Amino acid sequence: MARSPSTPVGVFPQTRMRRNRRWDWSRRMVRENTLTPDDLIWPVFVCDGVDRTEKIATMPGVVRYSPDQLPKAVGEAKALGIPSVALFPATPAELKTPDGREAWNPNNLVCQAIRAIKDTHPDMGVMCDVALDPFNSDGHDGIVRDGHVVNDETIEALCRQAFVQVEAGCDIIAPSDMMDGRIGALRVALDESGHDQILLMSYAAKFSSGFYGPFRSAIDSNSFLKGETKDTYQMDPANTDEAMREVALDIAEGADMFMVKPGLPYLDIIQRVKEQFGVPTFAYNVSGEYAMLRFAAENGALDYEHVMMETLMSFKRAGCNGVLTYFAIDAAKLLNGE
């Protein structure tokens, strides 16, 4: 009800922030950040065999696909407007060795998966992790010598791994290993082998986090790690300036895009990277972040769709160009009104 003209001026606020929030259309009209399927990259786990899908107990709603099952799953993502998938293999234990040589087998699970996708969906972006932990019998991202993950020998292995991936049809090489100098070495190796158009997405700021547990179960690397940490190569969660140095180095070495991992506990890092460098910046909404929301929702503590979309918007608000997320399919369906 309108106030009487005799009501003293100043009793009520003249600036009312709630006016713009009154209707759905007005909220959409003044919205500062938007989320679309274009912002999503779907991480997909690949398992050995034919006509197989395997549930992952620690990640409700997430499965491993055998290569022949990928075209259908990726086709669904493509139809929803998701531009790219990221592949992670669950390598059979008998193929894991101390040097991780299965990583550069041109017919390994990743290469089979790439070809299966590209044969049916050639215009779908395919991103591949470059690190040895899915293939290493020590469970580490690099080669272990005398109890220490060696840097330069690991880089040589990573270049061989990346080569078979791009030969199979990979579009984005995404090294997550955190070895010093690997971006420069990969850029040179790719360019000299005629793959100068391949994108490099550097996991520039990857922290030694407790949020990776479900992922390590999904690729079966945790049992090989035997309780060891990755503190000597992944970043200390207490550091932010160090993350800026890592990004600056990877810019100088030729990376095209940059990843912060994990996502939710490191929104401050994402914001600093975007503000300081203005480069294409992505977050990995990692397995532990996904699992804790899914388990909480399944037990009635949270509204699944609400917290999923709120979480993804937080990455956009922090400055992300896109997000790797296990929520990708469900989020894209909501964004498309399904």
C-alpha positions as CSV (number, residue, x, y, z in Angstrom):
1,M,0.0,0.0,0.0
2,A,1.3,3.5,-0.9
3,R,2.3,5.7,1.9
4,S,0.5,8.9,2.7
5,P,2.2,12.0,1.3
6,S,2.3,13.4,4.8
7,T,4.8,10.6,5.9
8,P,8.1,12.4,6.7
9,V,10.8,12.1,4.0
10,G,13.7,9.9,5.1
11,V,11.7,7.5,7.3
12,F,11.9,4.9,4.5
13,P,15.0,4.2,2.3
14,Q,15.1,5.8,-1.1
15,T,17.6,3.3,-2.4
16,R,16.0,-0.1,-2.3
17,M,18.3,-2.9,-3.4
18,R,15.4,-5.4,-3.4
19,R,13.6,-3.6,-6.2
20,N,15.9,-5.3,-8.8
21,R,15.2,-8.6,-7.1
22,R,11.4,-8.4,-7.3
23,W,10.8,-10.4,-10.4
24,D,12.5,-13.3,-12.2
25,W,13.0,-11.2,-15.3
26,S,14.5,-8.3,-13.4
27,R,16.9,-10.6,-11.6
28,R,18.0,-12.1,-14.9
29,M,18.4,-8.7,-16.5
30,V,20.9,-7.4,-13.8
31,R,22.7,-10.7,-13.3
32,E,26.5,-10.1,-13.2
33,N,27.6,-13.6,-14.2
34,T,26.0,-16.3,-16.3
35,L,26.5,-20.1,-16.6
36,T,25.8,-22.0,-19.8
37,P,26.7,-25.5,-21.1
38,D,29.6,-23.8,-22.9
39,D,31.3,-23.4,-19.6
40,L,31.4,-27.1,-18.7
41,I,34.0,-29.8,-19.4
42,W,32.9,-33.3,-18.5
43,P,35.5,-35.6,-16.9
44,V,35.0,-39.2,-18.0
45,F,36.6,-42.3,-16.6
46,V,37.5,-45.1,-19.0
47,C,37.8,-48.8,-18.1
48,D,39.1,-51.9,-19.9
49,G,36.8,-54.3,-21.7
50,V,33.8,-54.2,-24.0
51,D,30.2,-53.2,-23.3
52,R,31.0,-52.3,-19.7
53,T,30.0,-49.5,-17.3
54,E,31.1,-49.6,-13.7
55,K,29.7,-47.6,-10.8
56,I,32.2,-45.8,-8.6
57,A,31.2,-46.2,-5.0
58,T,32.8,-43.0,-3.8
59,M,31.2,-40.9,-6.5
60,P,27.5,-41.5,-6.7
61,G,26.2,-41.1,-10.3
62,V,29.6,-41.4,-11.9
63,V,30.6,-44.5,-13.8
64,R,33.6,-45.8,-15.8
65,Y,32.9,-46.5,-19.5
66,S,34.6,-49.1,-21.7
67,P,35.8,-47.3,-25.0
68,D,32.9,-48.8,-27.0
69,Q,30.4,-47.2,-24.6
70,L,31.9,-43.7,-24.9
71,P,30.3,-42.6,-28.2
72,K,26.8,-42.8,-26.8
73,A,27.7,-41.1,-23.5
74,V,29.7,-38.3,-25.3
75,G,26.9,-37.9,-27.8
76,E,24.6,-37.0,-24.9
77,A,27.0,-34.4,-23.6
78,K,27.4,-33.0,-27.1
79,A,23.6,-32.8,-27.6
80,L,23.4,-30.8,-24.3
81,G,25.9,-28.3,-25.6
82,I,28.9,-29.4,-23.6
83,P,32.0,-28.5,-25.7
84,S,34.6,-30.9,-24.4
85,V,35.2,-34.1,-22.4
86,A,38.4,-34.9,-20.4
87,L,39.5,-38.5,-20.3
88,F,41.0,-40.4,-17.3
89,P,41.8,-44.2,-17.5
90,A,41.5,-46.9,-14.9
91,T,44.5,-48.9,-16.1
92,P,44.5,-52.6,-15.3
93,A,46.9,-53.3,-12.5
94,E,49.0,-55.7,-14.5
95,L,49.9,-52.9,-17.0
96,K,51.2,-50.6,-14.3
97,T,55.0,-50.4,-14.1
98,P,57.6,-48.2,-12.3
99,D,58.3,-46.3,-15.5
100,G,54.6,-46.0,-16.4
101,R,55.4,-47.1,-20.0
102,E,51.7,-47.9,-20.7
103,A,51.3,-44.1,-20.8
104,W,52.9,-44.0,-24.3
105,N,51.4,-47.2,-25.7
106,P,49.5,-46.0,-28.8
107,N,46.7,-48.5,-28.0
108,N,46.3,-47.8,-24.3
109,L,42.9,-47.0,-22.9
110,V,43.1,-43.3,-23.4
111,C,44.1,-43.7,-27.1
112,Q,41.3,-46.2,-27.6
113,A,38.9,-43.8,-26.0
114,I,40.0,-40.8,-28.1
115,R,39.6,-42.7,-31.3
116,A,36.2,-44.0,-30.3
117,I,35.0,-40.5,-29.7
118,K,36.6,-38.9,-32.7
119,D,35.3,-41.6,-35.1
120,T,31.7,-40.7,-34.1
121,H,31.9,-37.1,-32.8
122,P,34.8,-35.5,-34.7
123,D,33.8,-32.0,-33.6
124,M,33.7,-32.8,-29.9
125,G,36.7,-31.4,-28.0
126,V,38.8,-34.1,-26.3
127,M,41.1,-33.2,-23.4
128,C,43.7,-35.6,-22.0
129,D,45.5,-35.6,-18.7
130,V,49.3,-35.9,-19.0
131,A,50.7,-37.5,-15.8
132,L,51.9,-41.0,-14.9
133,D,49.7,-41.8,-11.9
134,P,47.2,-43.9,-13.8
135,F,50.1,-46.0,-15.2
136,N,52.7,-45.9,-12.5
137,S,53.0,-48.9,-10.1
138,D,54.2,-46.4,-7.5
139,G,51.0,-44.3,-7.8
140,H,52.9,-41.1,-8.4
141,D,52.5,-38.6,-11.2
142,G,56.2,-39.1,-12.2
143,I,58.9,-41.7,-12.1
144,V,60.3,-42.6,-8.7
145,R,64.1,-43.1,-8.2
146,D,65.4,-43.9,-4.7
147,G,62.2,-42.8,-3.1
148,H,62.1,-39.4,-4.9
149,V,60.0,-38.4,-7.9
150,V,62.5,-37.3,-10.5
151,N,61.7,-34.2,-12.6
152,D,63.5,-34.3,-15.9
153,E,63.2,-38.0,-16.6
154,T,59.5,-37.7,-15.9
155,I,59.2,-34.8,-18.4
156,E,60.7,-37.0,-21.1
157,A,58.0,-39.7,-20.4
158,L,55.3,-37.0,-20.4
159,C,56.3,-35.9,-23.9
160,R,56.1,-39.5,-25.1
161,Q,52.7,-39.8,-23.5
162,A,51.4,-36.5,-25.0
163,F,52.6,-37.6,-28.5
164,V,50.5,-40.8,-28.6
165,Q,47.5,-38.9,-27.3
166,V,47.6,-36.2,-30.1
167,E,48.3,-38.8,-32.7
168,A,45.1,-40.5,-31.6
169,G,43.2,-37.3,-32.0
170,C,43.4,-35.4,-28.7
171,D,42.7,-31.6,-28.9
172,I,43.9,-30.4,-25.5
173,I,46.9,-31.7,-23.7
174,A,46.5,-31.0,-20.0
175,P,49.6,-31.8,-17.9
176,S,48.6,-32.2,-14.2
177,D,51.9,-33.6,-13.0
178,M,53.5,-30.4,-11.6
179,M,57.0,-31.1,-12.8
180,D,59.1,-28.0,-13.3
181,G,59.6,-27.0,-16.9
182,R,57.1,-29.5,-18.4
183,I,55.0,-26.9,-20.3
184,G,58.0,-25.6,-22.2
185,A,59.2,-29.2,-23.0
186,L,55.7,-30.2,-24.2
187,R,55.3,-27.1,-26.3
188,V,58.6,-27.7,-28.1
189,A,57.9,-31.5,-28.5
190,L,54.4,-30.8,-29.9
191,D,55.6,-28.1,-32.3
192,E,58.5,-30.0,-33.6
193,S,56.4,-33.0,-34.3
194,G,53.9,-31.0,-36.4
195,H,51.3,-30.6,-33.7
196,D,51.7,-26.8,-33.2
197,Q,47.9,-26.3,-33.2
198,I,47.3,-28.5,-30.1
199,L,46.2,-26.6,-27.1
200,L,48.1,-26.8,-23.8
201,M,46.0,-26.4,-20.6
202,S,48.4,-26.3,-17.7
203,Y,47.4,-27.4,-14.3
204,A,49.5,-24.5,-13.2
205,A,48.3,-24.3,-9.6
206,K,47.6,-27.9,-8.4
207,F,47.6,-28.2,-4.7
208,S,48.4,-31.2,-2.5
209,S,44.9,-31.7,-1.4
210,G,42.8,-34.2,0.5
211,F,39.9,-33.6,-1.9
212,Y,41.4,-36.0,-4.5
213,G,40.5,-39.2,-2.7
214,P,37.5,-40.4,-4.8
215,F,39.4,-39.7,-8.0
216,R,42.3,-41.9,-6.9
217,S,39.8,-44.7,-6.2
218,A,38.2,-44.2,-9.6
219,I,41.6,-44.7,-11.5
220,D,42.9,-47.1,-8.8
221,S,46.1,-45.2,-8.0
222,N,45.5,-44.8,-4.3
223,S,46.2,-48.5,-3.5
224,F,49.6,-48.1,-5.3
225,L,50.4,-44.8,-3.5
226,K,50.4,-46.7,-0.2
227,G,49.6,-43.7,1.9
228,E,52.4,-41.5,0.6
229,T,51.7,-37.8,-0.2
230,K,52.5,-35.8,-3.3
231,D,53.8,-32.9,-1.3
232,T,57.2,-32.7,-3.1
233,Y,55.6,-31.7,-6.4
234,Q,52.1,-30.5,-5.7
235,M,51.6,-27.1,-4.1
236,D,51.3,-26.4,-0.4
237,P,47.7,-25.3,0.3
238,A,49.0,-22.5,2.5
239,N,50.6,-20.6,-0.5
240,T,49.1,-18.1,-2.9
241,D,52.1,-16.1,-4.2
242,E,53.7,-19.3,-5.3
243,A,50.7,-20.1,-7.4
244,M,51.2,-16.8,-9.2
245,R,54.8,-17.7,-9.9
246,E,53.7,-21.1,-11.3
247,V,51.2,-19.4,-13.7
248,A,53.7,-16.8,-14.8
249,L,56.3,-19.5,-15.6
250,D,53.7,-21.5,-17.6
251,I,52.7,-18.4,-19.5
252,A,56.3,-17.9,-20.5
253,E,56.7,-21.5,-21.5
254,G,53.7,-21.4,-23.9
255,A,50.6,-22.6,-22.1
256,D,47.3,-21.5,-23.7
257,M,44.9,-22.1,-20.8
258,F,45.4,-22.5,-17.0
259,M,43.9,-24.7,-14.4
260,V,43.5,-24.3,-10.6
261,K,42.9,-27.5,-8.8
262,P,40.9,-28.2,-6.5
263,G,38.2,-25.6,-7.1
264,L,36.1,-24.6,-4.1
265,P,38.8,-24.3,-1.4
266,Y,40.9,-22.2,-3.9
267,L,38.5,-19.6,-5.2
268,D,40.9,-16.9,-4.0
269,I,43.6,-18.4,-6.2
270,I,41.3,-18.4,-9.2
271,Q,40.4,-14.8,-8.7
272,R,44.1,-13.7,-8.3
273,V,45.1,-15.6,-11.5
274,K,42.3,-14.0,-13.5
275,E,42.9,-10.5,-12.2
276,Q,46.7,-10.6,-12.4
277,F,47.2,-12.3,-15.8
278,G,43.8,-12.1,-17.6
279,V,44.4,-15.5,-19.2
280,P,41.8,-18.2,-19.9
281,T,41.3,-19.7,-16.5
282,F,39.6,-22.9,-15.5
283,A,38.9,-24.8,-12.2
284,Y,38.6,-28.5,-11.5
285,N,35.6,-29.1,-9.4
286,V,37.3,-32.2,-8.0
287,S,35.9,-35.6,-6.9
288,G,35.9,-34.8,-3.2
289,E,33.9,-31.6,-3.8
290,Y,31.5,-33.5,-5.9
291,A,31.2,-36.4,-3.5
292,M,30.5,-34.4,-0.4
293,L,27.6,-32.6,-2.1
294,R,26.2,-35.8,-3.6
295,F,26.3,-37.7,-0.3
296,A,24.9,-34.8,1.6
297,A,22.0,-34.5,-0.9
298,E,21.3,-38.2,-0.9
299,N,21.0,-38.1,2.9
300,G,18.6,-35.1,2.8
301,A,21.0,-32.5,4.1
302,L,21.0,-30.4,0.9
303,D,19.0,-29.7,-2.2
304,Y,21.1,-31.3,-4.9
305,E,20.2,-29.1,-7.9
306,H,20.4,-25.9,-5.8
307,V,23.9,-26.5,-4.4
308,M,25.1,-27.9,-7.7
309,M,24.2,-24.7,-9.6
310,E,25.4,-22.5,-6.7
311,T,28.7,-24.2,-6.7
312,L,29.2,-23.9,-10.4
313,M,28.3,-20.2,-10.3
314,S,30.9,-19.6,-7.6
315,F,33.6,-20.5,-10.2
316,K,32.2,-18.1,-12.7
317,R,32.0,-15.4,-10.1
318,A,35.6,-16.0,-9.2
319,G,36.7,-15.4,-12.8
320,C,36.6,-18.9,-14.5
321,N,36.1,-19.2,-18.2
322,G,35.0,-22.8,-17.6
323,V,34.9,-25.7,-15.1
324,L,35.8,-29.4,-15.2
325,T,33.0,-30.9,-13.2
326,Y,31.3,-34.3,-12.7
327,F,28.1,-32.2,-12.4
328,A,28.3,-31.3,-16.1
329,I,25.6,-33.6,-17.5
330,D,23.1,-32.7,-14.7
331,A,23.9,-29.0,-14.9
332,A,23.6,-28.9,-18.6
333,K,20.2,-30.5,-18.5
334,L,19.0,-27.9,-16.0
335,L,20.4,-25.1,-18.0
336,N,18.6,-26.4,-21.1
337,G,15.3,-26.6,-19.2
338,E,15.2,-30.4,-19.1
